[in-house]
Amino acid sequence: MLYLSTLNLSSFGSCLIHFLANQNTGTRTNGSTNGSGEGTVRGVIAFYYPTSANGRRAADIFVQGLKEIYPLPDKVYAMATTTLGEVRQPYMPSVLLELGYHDNTADALWVENNIQAIAENLVQSLTTYF
C-alpha cells in the first residue's frame, strides 16, 4: 500500500521526476536460483518507460554513476519496460532502480555494506540530471 500511496502523491504533485530504488528479487527479469534458494543472478537495472526521453536520460545517468561503485560494472544497465506501473503510470519522467538482487548474497552484502556510497552516488546522479 505504501507504494500506491507514494505513486499517487507523486503523480498529482509538482514533481519533476518519479524515482524509486529497491532490491530485485529476481522475478522481474528472469532471475533464477541454483535450487538452494541462493540467487545466481546479479546486477543493477534502471527501468524507464520507452517513450520517455527524459526517463531514459535519467536512467542512463544513474547507470553511468552506479557503474563506478558496483563491483560488476558490466552488469549495470538501463532497460525500457511497459509492464511496470512504477514507470508507466506517473506523468513525469520515471526510473525504477533495482539495486542488485536480495536473493543473491553478494548483491545483498554489497547494498548492506555500501549504503552511504550508494546514497551519495544516487544524489550525485540526481544533481547531474537537473
Secondary structure, DSSP 8 states (H G I E B T S, - for coil): -HHHHHHHHHHHTT-S-EEEEEEE-STTTT--B-SSS-B----EEEEE-TT-HHHHHHHHHHHHHHHTTSS-GGGEEEEE-SS-HHHHS-SS-EEEEEEEETTSHHHHHHHHHTHHHHHHHHHHHHHHH-
